[in-house]
Amino acid sequence: MSYTRKTVESIYFPKFKEGLPSMKGKTVVITGTTSGTGFVAADTVAGLGAKLLLLNRASERAIKANKILKDSYPNAEIHSVDCDLQSFASVRNAIKEVIRICPEGVNILCNNAGVMALKDEATIDGYDVQMQTNHLSHFLLTMELMPLLEKTAEISGESRVVNHSSVARMNPSKELKKEYLEKNGGKLGGDGDSFIFGEARWKRYNQTKLANAAFTAALHDKLQKKGSKVKALVAHPGLANTELQVTSVKDGGMGSFFTGILMSMGQSMEDGAMGILSCMCLENAKSGEFYGPGSSVMALKGKAEPFFLESFYNNEATRELIWKKSCEAIGRELAL
């Protein structure tokens, strides 16, 4: 079973990119930059003058992406940091490297990397492979890099944490459930792959994307209460044609024929990247905002616009749940 990513014309991105401010003097850390929205974001901020750290699992794809960016922007300061989000040990090693490279602090941490509809398997740490990759390792990364974010915020007036969610945060469930955040990898429903009927692979993916939004809500709430100048924002790409679908089809999470039909309704990866880039770059972006082509489950394409965090995850019970379980997963209580 195979699927080739569709090449789709970018409708909004060229004009959007022209309106972005300079990023000179800013340090940007991005996970998952070998392809898709992460690569577009990295390419864009490098072109705008940022110091850039690329956090990826060691691979030929990571080497290739790093070379392309360095060749495209020979005067840019670009660092490649090995970071396997399926291993807390690897993430902790990456954190040490980021701290070494960025004594000046970090302006933007973009938690972009993600996987979709993978098998019901556990990571080396015992968690669902999707949940650890998409949320738990990003939680660890964010908490441990918070001193660098706070340092920059005090100096420059702000810094930002940008998470990447999805329209899948709403379907098949709007309720974040604790079992998906616990050491239940390989015991979360099996490998049912029906997207239409919301079978197990898609339930797990839904929970990770809901977790991304809930984490943003909890982080925003805590930062605001302590008077921090660090902003917490979240975005979604709509239905963007990236390598995410290719990987999911290869793993058995999506049928190639259905994927082809579905993605014919999508937009380019450049247009899909406008959400995270808005959160990262726009001067008027506010903490607690959600950027994407609309807030409904059918918001599949279009310009990235801000909307409010939604009540089905931005509530006290869900904020407490995501924080408690995420702290348990990384092995320590980290109060902001």
JORA-V802799 format. One record per residue. N is the residue number from 1. RES is the residue in one small letter. OMEGA is omega in whole degrees, 0 to 359 (none if undefined). NEAR is the number of other ideal C-beta (glycine too) atoms within 10 Angstrom. Layout:
# JORA-V802799
n:res:omega:near
N:RES:OMEGA:NEAR
N:RES:OMEGA:NEAR
This chain:
# JORA-V802799
n:res:omega:near
1:m:180:11
2:s:179:7
3:y:178:19
4:t:181:11
5:r:180:16
6:k:173:14
7:t:185:8
8:v:180:18
9:e:176:9
10:s:183:18
11:i:188:15
12:y:191:17
13:f:183:22
14:p:179:10
15:k:178:10
16:f:182:21
17:k:179:19
18:e:183:7
19:g:182:8
20:l:180:18
21:p:175:11
22:s:176:10
23:m:179:21
24:k:180:9
25:g:181:11
26:k:178:23
27:t:186:23
28:v:177:24
29:v:182:27
30:i:173:26
31:t:174:26
32:g:185:29
33:t:182:28
34:t:181:21
35:s:171:19
36:g:185:25
37:t:179:29
38:g:178:27
39:f:178:24
40:v:180:27
41:a:180:29
42:a:179:29
43:d:183:20
44:t:183:22
45:v:174:24
46:a:178:23
47:g:179:15
48:l:171:21
49:g:183:17
50:a:164:26
51:k:193:22
52:l:174:28
53:l:182:25
54:l:181:24
55:l:183:31
56:n:171:26
57:r:181:18
58:a:182:13
59:s:175:12
60:e:178:8
61:r:179:15
62:a:178:20
63:i:181:13
64:k:181:12
65:a:179:21
66:n:180:19
67:k:180:12
68:i:181:14
69:l:180:20
70:k:177:15
71:d:181:8
72:s:184:12
73:y:186:19
74:p:180:7
75:n:182:6
76:a:175:16
77:e:184:14
78:i:180:18
79:h:175:17
80:s:182:20
81:v:177:20
82:d:181:14
83:c:178:27
84:d:184:20
85:l:176:28
86:q:179:20
87:s:177:18
88:f:179:20
89:a:178:10
90:s:179:18
91:v:179:24
92:r:175:15
93:n:178:15
94:a:179:26
95:i:178:19
96:k:181:11
97:e:178:16
98:v:179:22
99:i:179:14
100:r:184:10
101:i:189:16
102:c:178:19
103:p:180:8
104:e:183:13
105:g:180:19
106:v:177:28
107:n:185:24
108:i:169:27
109:l:180:28
110:c:179:29
111:n:188:27
112:n:191:26
113:a:178:24
114:g:173:26
115:v:188:21
116:m:171:23
117:a:178:26
118:l:180:20
119:k:179:16
120:d:184:19
121:e:179:14
122:a:170:17
123:t:177:22
124:i:180:14
125:d:175:18
126:g:182:13
127:y:176:25
128:d:185:30
129:v:179:22
130:q:183:30
131:m:180:26
132:q:180:28
133:t:189:25
134:n:183:28
135:h:192:31
136:l:179:27
137:s:175:30
138:h:175:28
139:f:178:27
140:l:180:24
141:l:182:25
142:t:182:20
143:m:183:18
144:e:178:19
145:l:181:21
146:m:177:21
147:p:178:12
148:l:178:22
149:l:179:25
150:e:179:19
151:k:180:16
152:t:180:23
153:a:179:21
154:e:182:14
155:i:188:13
156:s:178:13
157:g:177:8
158:e:165:18
159:s:189:26
160:r:167:24
161:v:182:28
162:v:177:27
163:n:183:30
164:h:180:29
165:s:186:27
166:s:171:25
167:v:179:20
168:a:177:21
169:r:185:26
170:m:188:20
171:n:10:16
172:p:181:15
173:s:173:15
174:k:181:14
175:e:176:12
176:l:186:23
177:k:190:14
178:k:185:12
179:e:180:13
180:y:181:24
181:l:182:26
182:e:182:17
183:k:180:15
184:n:179:17
185:g:182:21
186:g:182:15
187:k:186:12
188:l:169:22
189:g:179:16
190:g:192:12
191:d:174:15
192:g:192:14
193:d:183:19
194:s:176:13
195:f:183:20
196:i:183:8
197:f:176:9
198:g:181:16
199:e:198:18
200:a:180:17
201:r:184:27
202:w:173:24
203:k:180:18
204:r:178:24
205:y:177:27
206:n:181:24
207:q:179:27
208:t:181:26
209:k:172:25
210:l:178:27
211:a:178:29
212:n:180:26
213:a:180:26
214:a:177:31
215:f:178:27
216:t:180:30
217:a:181:23
218:a:180:24
219:l:178:28
220:h:181:24
221:d:182:20
222:k:180:16
223:l:179:22
224:q:183:14
225:k:180:9
226:k:178:11
227:g:180:6
228:s:175:21
229:k:175:17
230:v:180:25
231:k:174:23
232:a:181:25
233:l:180:28
234:v:181:29
235:a:167:31
236:h:187:27
237:p:190:32
238:g:177:24
239:l:185:21
240:a:179:27
241:n:181:22
242:t:177:25
243:e:179:16
244:l:180:23
245:q:179:26
246:v:180:19
247:t:181:17
248:s:178:22
249:v:181:21
250:k:182:15
251:d:179:19
252:g:182:14
253:g:180:25
254:m:174:27
255:g:184:16
256:s:181:14
257:f:179:11
258:f:180:15
259:t:178:21
260:g:178:15
261:i:181:9
262:l:186:15
263:m:173:19
264:s:178:11
265:m:186:11
266:g:179:20
267:q:182:24
268:s:178:20
269:m:176:24
270:e:177:26
271:d:179:28
272:g:181:30
273:a:183:31
274:m:179:31
275:g:181:29
276:i:179:30
277:l:175:25
278:s:179:23
279:c:184:30
280:m:195:29
281:c:187:25
282:l:185:18
283:e:183:7
284:n:178:7
285:a:186:18
286:k:175:11
287:s:180:19
288:g:178:19
289:e:178:22
290:f:181:25
291:y:176:24
292:g:180:28
293:p:180:25
294:g:185:17
295:s:182:16
296:s:179:11
297:v:179:11
298:m:180:11
299:a:189:17
300:l:181:18
301:k:178:20
302:g:179:15
303:k:176:18
304:a:180:26
305:e:180:16
306:p:171:19
307:f:184:13
308:f:170:10
309:l:189:21
310:e:189:16
311:s:183:10
312:f:171:16
313:y:179:26
314:n:177:19
315:n:188:14
316:e:183:9
317:a:181:10
318:t:177:21
319:r:179:21
320:e:180:13
321:l:183:20
322:i:182:26
323:w:182:21
324:k:184:14
325:k:179:21
326:s:176:23
327:c:177:16
328:e:183:15
329:a:183:22
330:i:169:19
331:g:177:10
332:r:177:10
333:e:182:9
334:l:177:15
335:a:178:8
336:l:none:15
